[in-house]
Amino acid sequence: MSARPLRSSTKPFLSSLAIGFALAWLGSSAAGDPPAGKTGLPGVFSKETPETLADLQTIQNHVRELCKKLIPCTVGIRIGPSQGSGVIIDKEGHVLTAGHVSGTPGQNVTLILHDGKEVKGKTLGHNKDIDSGLIQITDKGPFPFVDMGSSAGLKKGQWCMVLGHPAGYKAGRPPVVRLGRVLDHGMLLIRTDCTLLGGDSGGPLFDMEGKVIGINSRINNPLTVNIHVPVDTYRDTWDRLAKGETWGGKISPKVGAAYMGVELDPDAKDCRIRLVAPGSPAEKAGLRADDIVTMCDGKKINNMQELAALIGQKNPGVELAMQVRRGSEAITLKITLGKRPA
């Protein structure tokens, strides 16, 4: 199932009809914790679903105002025959994008502004482990930019919006706007139900205050398997990215190459799964978020450190029996470990 991306016009706004269709599927998919209210935001963004026509109009007006600032900062990226998206985040003309969009450092880049104007740039650093990339505009500015927010404090159900150039930049069409909700989040990825297409990779994920909280990374079906790089990783690795370093994608023998594809809850006293990566061995085995691992490979598991240590000693291709507690049920699953992805 997928929904058609909502398009912004040359005077960026979302029509009441378009936003109504968007909310019909957003409300049904935003399960989990209720979204936390934020100072300065209209009250509708603290509701699980909009309740009245006035709520829809409030959302429309808020998005319209945000787009006046966010659309000019969202760019199309062209490197050779490849296209993607990005977002300008400072007056120096640094552009956050996905690592698979920026690719090798030192490449010449054409960046397409929202009004069709083209400027030149160079690719900088690339973290292959998490798919983050950085580009520097080399033409003289000034250029509009937006602030980086924080991805650490995101909540399930929190409203968000994506901008980008689905199917690549199209003359006369500014960046396309889509609304959604945060479904899962962690240090390695954010998952939302914002509709994405090829060409959106590298585009920004915003909170409803208009701050960048993630970068579009992996686009897939169904609708709820859209993955974004958390913005905090750009801040944490900024010096390496700005220097044009490339790293990741190779596994140190000390770490081990076996891969499960889960993020565990560091605050839990037991071994609770916080997030299951789409397409991972864990997902294929039937593991779910909030499952509690109690046994693995015949060994009792008391906490996340014990499971991580056990998996770290295994090789890709090994099949393990795993027992989990799911609510009141005890379930035994078989998982075949994969190779840690680049």
Secondary structure, 3 states (H helix, E strand, C coil): CCCCCCCCCCCCCCCHHHHHHHHHHHHHHCCCCCCCCCCCCCHHHHCCCCCCHHHHHHHHHHHHHHHHHHHHHEEEEEECCEEEEEEECCCCCEEEEEHHHHCCCCCEEEEECCCCCEEEEEEEEEECCCCEEEEEECCCCCCCCCCECCCCCCCCCCEEEEEECCCCCCCCCCCEEEEEEEEEECCCCEEECCCCCCCCCCCEEEECCCCEEEEEEECCCCCCCEEEEECHHHHHCHHHHHCCCEECCCCCCCCCCEECCEEECCCCCCCEEEEECCCCHHHHHCCCCCCEEEEECCEECCCHHHHHHHHHCCCCCCEEEEEEEECCEEEEEEEECEECCC
